[in-house]
Amino acid sequence: MELSEMEQDALKEFFNMGLGVAADSLSKMVKKEILLSLPQLAVVSHREAVNLIDHKDDGKLVAVRQIFLGELCGTSLLIFPGGKSLELVRTLLGDDVPLETLTELEQDTLLDVGNVILNAFLGSFTQMMTVEFEFEAAEFLKADCESLLDISAHRLSCSQDSETDTSQAFFLMMDFKTAEDELKHNSLRGYVVLLFSKEAMVTLKREIARIIAGL
Amino acid sequence: MPQKTILIVDDSSLARMMVKNVVSQAFPQWEILEAATADDGLNKVKNQPVSAALLDFNMPGMNGIDMAAKLMELDPKISIHLVTANIQETMRQRAEAMGIGFIKKPVSKDDIVRIIGAIEGGQ
């Protein structure tokens, strides 16, 4: 399925609006400015999706996944490379919490944070659309880049029974980092990724056409 | 009353269309200039004076804050507003410190009426 230049432009702009609101939530939590990249949109295979994530980060990635189902279905991922998730947990819980406790609380804290950020993000991403959807419970994932971005591992289809064509997915990504990251390399950064199936893109194309026609 | 001009700078053509639509409906007498990059916007202003400029922040190349600084050097009388999805407090403060306005995306008709109304009321 091809996306016209205008459709790609619109999706990137909606993503930009979504992450703007999400970054505001995150910024309030960590009391630091969050710098945002330009949105990237690609129709990708699994291999290409993996390559889009920065490979400077060896080892495990930590992610919060939130699946949304309804008139628009897809998967949203908030991904932290390497030990960056612990940086976030430390920032939220304070420097005097022992590392062991931080590690114990990592999952619960990230689920809470991920839920807030991904809800803010998707609410804003779809604010001009007329689609209704509901969120599944947020899930905590720890995996390498290959497994995390394995399109077949995510539920992209609305229907659990129908076989989704997972050979291609629409992949939207922006990365974020705290302002200090410009100077030192141990502060918070991560990615927000949206994965849509071809089926969801039909809905998105229809919504974009409706929005543009109303201008 | 001489025709006034507003400059809209945003790398997203959808975002420019949305602002253009609001301006042309509320103030059809205003001329609209648009640019997809800060550099293109600055070139346009050198050729044609503008009364107001609405600048996106997150663009490839020069960002909206840096462009605002250059615009102020070119013509300090331009009413400049940052139009951005990045609604963090630091961004608002940066705009405020420069003496430029801050508008959250998507732009509403109320925002445009307030900005252009203030310019028309001030003449």
Interface residues (C-beta under 8 A of the other chain):
Chain A: E5 M6 D9 A10 K12 E13 N16 M17 G18 L19 G20 V21 A23 D24 S27 K28 E33 I34 L36 L38 S124 Q127 M128 A179 I211 I212 L215
Chain B: D11 S12 S13 L14 A15 M17 M18 N21 N58 M59 P60 T84 A85 N86 I87 Q88 E89 T90 M91 K105 P106
